[in-house]
Amino acid sequence: MNEQRLRTHTLLKGVILSGFTLLLFKMLLSGNITYLIAPKMYPYLYFTTVVLFLLGVLQIFKCTSDKPSFDCECCEEHRPPKNTLCSLFLYSLFILPIVTGFLFADHILGSSLAKNRQIQYNTNSTLSTSNTATANNVDYNSGQVTENNQNTTTAQPQEMSQQDYNTLQDTLEKKKSFSVNDKLYMPTMNIVQDNLDSFIGKEIETTGFVYREKEFTNKQIVIARYVITCCIADASVYGLMAKGDVTKLEEDTWVRVKGRLNKQEYHSMTIPVFDIQSIEKINQPKQPYVYDIGIKID
């Protein structure tokens, strides 16, 4: 393969690596990266962005050098494709994600994907031995989260100790009414599910998007949220069933709902269900997803 063709292939590799660097930088700068990964993964993303940038610069510098060395002298498989058709196919596999990333990086998961995944009406506690760095302070006696100069779209709560989890449970059980805080969504929902009889009749407020199962009546909806552990690939749909005057609500409409908690049998499970007292449409929040919080093993 002649030197000019090798230079072209090396340049394309450098451009592709630079393209991925710009894509990651654009998503970090715009905040859209929160639609793809959990904030606890950011350190790895920063590292990846720097490495891609350095590799891209190295490839571009290599192809413009006066005396470039293209042959690794190890095996034939490391050489670029020998014909144009194979080259187009190979590089399109890398260029296509870059183009679609610039065009569709702000896409939000909704009810259309939820229909292809089983919605979770109950939760399971996540046990973990690691800590997640955070700038948030959580007052488990009130169930509130205090931000310490942290953008709410990128903040992720720290994993809870068993003592903090028990404190939150005691606090919620003593209240006659409470709101489901986004940053404590999973532990709150888990507490309600595991101690459902203790919460019957309590007034609860929550937010989410409207979702309907196929067998629902026109008075039933789910107030759903996507829960992310590490990235969008592991996103699961959780929600509370709600009953009331919801006929005119379209799927994917974001709502804030207040209601009294009850329970019913659904698909051989006992699940919490809202009797809606009030419901209002709201704008989609800046961060539509909530994050899983593990219970730390000491």
C-alpha positions as CSV (number, residue, x, y, z in Angstrom):
1,M,0.0,0.0,0.0
2,N,1.5,3.4,-1.0
3,E,2.5,6.0,1.5
4,Q,-0.2,8.5,0.4
5,R,-3.0,6.1,1.0
6,L,-1.6,5.2,4.4
7,R,-1.4,9.0,5.2
8,T,-5.1,9.3,4.3
9,H,-6.1,6.4,6.5
10,T,-4.1,7.8,9.4
11,L,-5.7,11.2,8.9
12,L,-9.2,9.7,9.0
13,K,-8.4,7.9,12.2
14,G,-7.3,11.2,13.7
15,V,-10.4,13.0,12.6
16,I,-12.6,10.3,14.0
17,L,-10.9,10.3,17.3
18,S,-11.2,14.1,17.4
19,G,-14.9,13.8,16.4
20,F,-15.5,11.6,19.5
21,T,-13.6,14.1,21.6
22,L,-15.7,17.0,20.4
23,L,-18.9,15.0,20.9
24,L,-18.1,14.2,24.5
25,F,-17.0,17.8,25.1
26,K,-20.3,19.1,23.6
27,M,-22.4,16.9,25.7
28,L,-20.4,17.8,28.9
29,L,-20.7,21.5,28.1
30,S,-24.4,21.4,27.3
31,G,-25.3,19.1,30.2
32,N,-26.9,16.5,27.9
33,I,-24.5,13.9,29.1
34,T,-26.8,13.4,32.1
35,Y,-29.3,11.8,29.7
36,L,-26.7,9.1,29.0
37,I,-24.7,8.3,32.2
38,A,-25.0,8.8,35.9
39,P,-22.9,11.6,37.5
40,K,-20.8,9.0,39.4
41,M,-19.3,8.0,36.0
42,Y,-18.1,11.5,35.1
43,P,-14.4,10.9,36.3
44,Y,-14.1,8.1,33.8
45,L,-15.7,10.2,31.0
46,Y,-13.2,13.1,31.7
47,F,-10.3,10.6,31.5
48,T,-11.7,9.1,28.2
49,T,-12.1,12.6,26.6
50,V,-8.5,13.5,27.4
51,V,-7.2,10.2,26.0
52,L,-9.2,10.4,22.8
53,F,-8.0,14.0,22.3
54,L,-4.3,13.0,22.7
55,L,-4.7,10.0,20.4
56,G,-6.4,12.1,17.8
57,V,-3.7,14.7,17.9
58,L,-1.1,11.9,17.7
59,Q,-2.7,10.4,14.6
60,I,-3.0,13.8,12.8
61,F,0.6,14.7,13.7
62,K,1.8,11.3,12.4
63,C,0.1,11.7,9.0
64,T,1.7,15.1,8.5
65,S,5.2,14.1,9.6
66,D,8.0,14.2,7.1
67,K,9.1,10.7,7.9
68,P,6.0,8.9,9.2
69,S,6.1,5.3,10.3
70,F,2.8,3.5,9.4
71,D,3.9,-0.1,9.7
72,C,3.7,-1.8,13.2
73,E,5.6,-4.8,11.7
74,C,3.6,-7.2,13.7
75,C,0.9,-8.6,11.5
76,E,-1.1,-8.0,8.3
77,E,-4.4,-7.5,10.2
78,H,-3.3,-4.1,11.5
79,R,-3.1,-2.6,8.0
80,P,-6.0,-0.4,6.6
81,P,-8.5,-1.9,4.2
82,K,-7.1,-2.4,0.7
83,N,-10.1,-1.1,-1.3
84,T,-12.4,1.9,-1.1
85,L,-15.6,0.0,-0.5
86,C,-14.2,-1.7,2.6
87,S,-12.8,1.6,3.8
88,L,-16.2,3.3,3.5
89,F,-17.9,0.5,5.4
90,L,-15.3,0.4,8.2
91,Y,-15.1,4.2,8.8
92,S,-18.9,4.6,8.6
93,L,-19.2,2.4,11.7
94,F,-17.4,5.2,13.6
95,I,-18.6,8.3,11.8
96,L,-22.3,7.4,12.1
97,P,-22.3,7.4,15.9
98,I,-20.6,10.8,15.9
99,V,-23.2,12.3,13.5
100,T,-26.2,10.9,15.3
101,G,-24.6,12.0,18.7
102,F,-24.5,15.6,17.5
103,L,-28.1,15.4,16.1
104,F,-29.9,13.3,18.8
105,A,-27.9,13.6,22.0
106,D,-30.8,15.3,23.9
107,H,-33.3,12.5,23.3
108,I,-35.3,11.7,26.4
109,L,-36.7,8.2,27.2
110,G,-40.4,8.0,27.4
111,S,-43.4,5.7,27.3
112,S,-42.6,4.2,23.9
113,L,-39.5,2.5,25.4
114,A,-41.4,1.7,28.6
115,K,-43.8,-0.5,26.6
116,N,-40.8,-2.7,25.6
117,R,-39.6,-3.1,29.2
118,Q,-41.5,-4.4,32.2
119,I,-42.4,-1.5,34.5
120,Q,-41.4,-2.0,38.1
121,Y,-44.2,-1.4,40.7
122,N,-41.9,-2.4,43.5
123,T,-38.2,-1.9,44.2
124,N,-35.4,-3.9,45.6
125,S,-32.7,-2.4,47.9
126,T,-29.3,-2.2,46.2
127,L,-26.4,-3.3,48.4
128,S,-23.0,-1.9,47.6
129,T,-19.6,-1.8,49.3
130,S,-18.3,1.4,47.5
131,N,-18.9,5.1,48.1
132,T,-20.0,7.6,45.5
133,A,-18.6,11.1,45.8
134,T,-21.1,13.8,46.1
135,A,-21.6,17.5,47.1
136,N,-25.1,16.9,48.6
137,N,-26.1,16.9,52.2
138,V,-29.2,14.8,53.0
139,D,-31.2,15.4,56.1
140,Y,-32.8,12.0,56.6
141,N,-34.8,13.2,59.5
142,S,-36.8,15.4,57.1
143,G,-36.2,13.6,53.8
144,Q,-34.8,16.7,52.2
145,V,-31.7,17.2,50.1
146,T,-29.5,20.3,50.4
147,E,-27.4,21.4,47.4
148,N,-23.9,22.7,48.1
149,N,-23.3,24.9,45.1
150,Q,-24.0,21.9,42.8
151,N,-26.0,22.0,39.6
152,T,-29.1,20.0,40.3
153,T,-28.9,18.3,36.9
154,T,-25.5,16.7,37.7
155,A,-25.8,16.0,41.4
156,Q,-26.1,12.5,42.6
157,P,-26.7,11.5,46.2
158,Q,-24.2,9.5,48.2
159,E,-24.9,5.8,49.0
160,M,-26.8,5.5,52.2
161,S,-25.7,3.7,55.3
162,Q,-28.2,1.3,56.9
163,Q,-28.6,3.7,59.8
164,D,-29.5,6.6,57.4
165,Y,-32.0,4.3,55.7
166,N,-33.6,3.4,59.0
167,T,-33.7,7.0,60.0
168,L,-35.5,7.9,56.7
169,Q,-37.9,5.1,57.2
170,D,-38.8,6.2,60.8
171,T,-39.3,9.8,59.6
172,L,-41.6,8.9,56.7
173,E,-43.7,6.5,58.8
174,K,-44.3,9.3,61.4
175,K,-45.5,11.8,58.7
176,K,-49.1,12.0,57.6
177,S,-48.0,13.4,54.2
178,F,-44.7,13.8,52.3
179,S,-43.3,14.4,48.9
180,V,-41.2,11.8,47.0
181,N,-37.9,13.7,46.6
182,D,-36.1,12.9,43.3
183,K,-32.8,12.3,45.0
184,L,-34.3,10.0,47.5
185,Y,-36.7,8.4,45.0
186,M,-35.5,4.8,45.2
187,P,-35.1,4.5,49.0
188,T,-38.4,6.2,49.5
189,M,-40.2,3.9,47.1
190,N,-38.5,0.9,48.6
191,I,-39.6,1.9,52.1
192,V,-43.2,2.4,51.0
193,Q,-43.3,-0.9,49.2
194,D,-41.7,-2.9,52.0
195,N,-43.9,-1.3,54.7
196,L,-47.0,-0.7,52.6
197,D,-49.5,-1.3,55.4
198,S,-47.8,1.5,57.5
199,F,-48.4,4.0,54.7
200,I,-52.0,3.2,53.8
201,G,-54.1,6.4,54.0
202,K,-51.0,8.8,54.0
203,E,-51.0,11.7,51.5
204,I,-48.1,11.5,49.1
205,E,-47.0,13.8,46.3
206,T,-44.9,12.7,43.4
207,T,-43.9,13.7,39.9
208,G,-43.4,11.7,36.7
209,F,-44.6,11.1,33.2
210,V,-47.9,9.4,32.3
211,Y,-47.7,5.8,31.2
212,R,-50.5,3.3,30.5
213,E,-50.5,-0.5,30.4
214,K,-52.5,-2.2,27.7
215,E,-55.0,-3.6,30.2
216,F,-55.6,-0.3,32.1
217,T,-59.0,1.3,32.2
218,N,-59.4,4.9,31.2
219,K,-59.2,5.9,34.9
220,Q,-55.8,4.2,35.5
221,I,-52.3,5.5,34.8
222,V,-48.8,5.0,36.1
223,I,-46.7,8.0,37.4
224,A,-43.4,6.7,36.0
225,R,-39.7,7.6,36.2
226,Y,-36.6,6.1,34.6
227,V,-34.1,5.0,37.2
228,I,-30.4,4.9,36.2
229,T,-27.6,3.0,38.0
230,C,-24.6,3.7,35.8
231,C,-25.8,4.6,32.3
232,I,-28.9,4.7,30.0
233,A,-28.3,1.1,29.0
234,D,-29.4,-0.1,32.5
235,A,-32.3,2.3,32.8
236,S,-35.4,0.7,34.4
237,V,-38.9,2.1,34.6
238,Y,-40.4,2.5,38.1
239,G,-43.7,4.0,39.0
240,L,-46.8,4.3,41.1
241,M,-50.2,3.3,39.8
242,A,-52.8,6.1,40.1
243,K,-56.6,6.1,39.8
244,G,-58.8,9.1,39.1
245,D,-60.1,11.4,36.4
246,V,-57.2,10.9,34.0
247,T,-59.0,10.1,30.7
248,K,-57.7,13.3,28.9
249,L,-54.1,12.9,30.0
250,E,-51.8,11.8,27.1
251,E,-48.9,9.5,27.6
252,D,-45.5,11.2,28.2
253,T,-47.3,14.2,29.8
254,W,-45.4,15.2,32.9
255,V,-47.6,15.7,36.0
256,R,-47.4,16.4,39.7
257,V,-49.9,14.2,41.6
258,K,-51.2,14.3,45.2
259,G,-53.2,11.5,46.5
260,R,-53.9,9.0,49.3
261,L,-52.0,5.8,49.2
262,N,-53.8,2.5,49.1
263,K,-52.9,-1.0,47.9
264,Q,-54.3,-3.6,45.4
265,E,-53.4,-6.9,43.8
266,Y,-51.9,-6.6,40.3
267,H,-50.2,-9.4,38.4
268,S,-50.0,-11.5,41.6
269,M,-48.3,-8.7,43.4
270,T,-49.5,-6.3,46.2
271,I,-48.6,-2.9,45.0
272,P,-49.1,0.7,46.2
273,V,-51.7,2.7,44.3
274,F,-52.8,6.4,44.4
275,D,-56.3,7.6,44.9
276,I,-55.8,10.9,43.1
277,Q,-56.8,14.0,45.0
278,S,-55.2,16.6,42.7
279,I,-53.1,16.4,39.5
280,E,-51.5,19.2,37.5
281,K,-49.5,19.2,34.3
282,I,-45.9,20.4,34.6
283,N,-42.9,21.0,32.3
284,Q,-40.5,18.2,31.9
285,P,-37.7,18.7,34.6
286,K,-34.2,19.5,33.5
287,Q,-33.2,16.1,34.8
288,P,-36.0,13.7,34.0
289,Y,-34.2,10.7,35.3
290,V,-33.6,9.6,38.9
291,Y,-30.6,7.7,40.2
292,D,-30.4,4.5,42.2
293,I,-28.9,4.8,45.7
294,G,-27.2,1.7,47.2
295,I,-27.3,0.8,50.9
296,K,-23.6,0.8,51.9
297,I,-22.3,-2.2,53.7
298,D,-20.0,-1.1,56.5
